[in-house]
């Protein structure tokens, strides 16, 4: 009986250690995500206000390393996008998109990239400047919807993008329904009239 109790205690202790290690890894990952989510302009101010030197993990530049976890890079790209560093955000988002892969991080990167293009288009002012950005946003949303058809946020944003820049195929389809020319044809034994 004592040996059985000892084995059960050892199993519970081992399980506790495994969960403790996982919790510590998750906490470290969350701290890196929080550090990466700070905009580049906020990092020096936050380090100065804490009266501590910024560690390598809390600097936004360190979070962009290629070997950083994908969630950390996604958070950093989102912070760059919010800070207005669209070119850098595009590079990080593009690095997260893997052809043929449809995991959660890739879908979020695709969605955020579409949002970034749409925000730039709506803030651009002129319709000529907004056109290409809206088309890029629509393509990102469509790619996302091919992988995840039930993504309602992507559907809504695609509809918004379509309202900003409607598809030209709709007007072309209406034009194709118009007759090109009319001819009067008479057949023997038939009375003149329109065909049913």
C-alpha atoms as one frame of an Amber mdcrd trajectory, in Angstrom:
protein
   0.000   0.000   0.000   2.850   2.381   0.892   4.662   1.568  -2.369   1.510
   2.310  -4.377   1.087   5.601  -2.566   4.762   6.434  -3.218   4.355   5.731
  -6.966   1.247   7.917  -7.133   3.075  10.724  -5.314   6.052  10.441  -7.695
   3.718  10.560 -10.722   1.968  13.655  -9.371   5.333  15.304  -8.602   6.577
  14.581 -12.138   3.385  15.972 -13.613   3.738  19.092 -11.462   7.302  19.620
 -12.640   6.286  19.241 -16.316   3.437  21.720 -15.901   5.721  24.097 -14.016
   8.244  24.063 -16.862   5.477  24.656 -19.417   4.116  27.526 -17.325   7.562
  29.091 -17.135   8.026  28.766 -20.914   4.591  30.290 -21.537   5.363  33.162
 -19.181   8.647  33.858 -20.966   6.912  33.735 -24.344   4.207  36.107 -23.123
   6.850  38.532 -21.838   8.594  38.461 -25.219   5.253  39.041 -26.976   4.510
  42.011 -24.712   7.972  43.430 -25.349   7.576  42.949 -29.107   4.107  44.509
 -29.075   5.470  47.805 -27.810   5.868  50.283 -30.584   9.493  51.207 -31.326
   8.867  54.750 -30.051   7.507  53.476 -26.707  10.448  51.225 -25.828  12.939
  53.930 -24.704  10.263  55.776 -22.735   9.172  52.615 -20.946  12.752  51.665
 -20.102  13.516  55.159 -18.798  10.341  55.310 -16.726  11.161  51.989 -15.104
  14.676  53.308 -14.238  16.129  50.077 -15.555  18.269  49.462 -18.583  16.312
  47.799 -21.360  17.223  44.147 -21.575  17.713  42.454 -24.923  14.347  40.737
 -24.619  12.454  43.996 -23.981  13.910  45.903 -26.957  11.659  45.758 -30.021
  14.683  45.217 -32.287  15.597  42.006 -30.460  12.122  40.558 -30.964  12.465
  40.733 -34.748  15.216  38.140 -34.895  14.472  35.403 -37.393  14.801  32.763
 -34.702  12.225  34.475 -32.479   8.955  32.577 -32.076   6.363  33.387 -34.722
   3.946  34.829 -32.160   6.623  37.291 -31.038   7.277  38.366 -34.623   3.517
  38.760 -35.210   3.201  41.019 -32.164   6.189  43.058 -33.333   4.761  43.457
 -36.841   1.464  44.635 -35.355   3.320  47.214 -33.233   5.264  48.409 -36.278
   2.043  48.757 -38.254   0.383  50.767 -35.483   3.461  52.987 -35.238   3.260
  53.742 -38.966   6.375  51.788 -39.975   4.508  50.063 -42.791   7.534  48.904
 -44.784   9.107  47.156 -41.795   5.732  45.688 -40.783   5.254  44.370 -44.323
   8.627  42.607 -44.184   7.843  40.946 -40.856   4.299  39.966 -41.920   5.632
  38.541 -45.191   8.144  36.456 -43.254   5.264  34.942 -41.291   3.323  33.876
 -44.390   4.369  30.431 -45.450   3.075  29.095 -48.773   0.586  26.295 -48.385
   0.429  26.646 -44.621  -2.728  27.791 -42.903  -1.909  27.918 -39.215  -3.205
  30.521 -36.790  -0.167  32.796 -37.051  -0.285  32.788 -40.877  -3.994  33.632
 -40.852  -3.477  36.485 -38.377  -0.566  37.819 -40.438  -2.686  37.653 -43.606
  -5.602  39.431 -41.902  -3.409  42.113 -40.312  -1.634  42.724 -43.618  -4.998
  43.250 -45.325  -6.033  45.621 -42.536  -2.784  47.554 -42.885  -3.353  48.028
 -46.623  -6.982  49.047 -46.104  -6.096  51.576 -43.381  -3.418  53.084 -45.610
  -5.897  53.320 -48.488  -8.584  54.962 -46.382  -6.091  57.435 -44.911  -4.509
  58.163 -48.318  -7.081  60.710 -49.419  -7.170  60.508 -53.209  -8.903  57.659
 -54.960  -5.977  57.144 -57.342  -3.580  56.530 -54.438  -6.030  54.270 -52.612
  -6.827  51.998 -55.568  -3.768  49.714 -55.532  -3.775  49.463 -51.737  -7.456
  48.491 -51.670  -6.795  45.841 -54.323  -3.946  44.431 -52.220  -6.218  44.394
 -49.158  -8.969  42.610 -51.098  -6.477  39.990 -52.291  -5.237  39.355 -48.736
  -8.805  38.946 -47.455  -9.670  36.597 -50.324  -6.573  34.480 -49.679  -7.556
  34.260 -46.033 -11.150  33.337 -46.870  -9.959  30.526 -49.162  -8.172  28.972
 -46.195 -10.800  29.880 -43.584 -14.221  30.483 -45.219 -15.963  31.118 -41.896
 -13.755  34.067 -40.881 -16.430  36.734 -40.454 -13.973  39.531 -39.711 -12.237
  38.961 -43.040 -15.609  38.816 -44.811 -16.682  42.107 -43.268 -13.422  43.835
 -44.171 -13.568  42.430 -47.706 -17.046  43.914 -48.035 -15.739  47.276 -46.795
 -12.920  47.130 -49.330 -15.396  46.259 -52.087 -17.495  49.300 -51.168 -14.427
  51.529 -51.411 -13.381  50.047 -54.761 -16.156  48.019 -56.419 -15.193  45.293
 -58.836 -15.302  46.277 -62.482 -16.549  42.855 -63.548 -20.048  43.714 -62.370
 -20.406  46.586 -64.834 -18.815  44.521 -67.630 -21.355  41.733 -67.063 -24.219
  44.202 -67.379 -22.766  45.599 -70.596 -22.493  42.096 -72.076 -26.245  41.580
 -71.693 -27.016  44.390 -74.126 -27.698  43.253 -77.691 -24.983  44.197 -80.130
 -27.265  44.497 -83.144 -30.796  43.624 -84.135 -31.765  41.875 -87.313 -35.143
  41.268 -88.734 -35.502  37.648 -89.805 -38.539  36.306 -91.594 -39.277  32.624
 -91.988 -41.795  31.069 -94.329 -44.926  30.002 -92.569 -44.230  32.055 -89.400
 -45.855  35.308 -88.367 -43.527  38.172 -87.486 -42.982  38.713 -83.759 -40.539
  38.423 -80.956 -39.142  35.086 -79.938 -40.318  33.766 -76.589
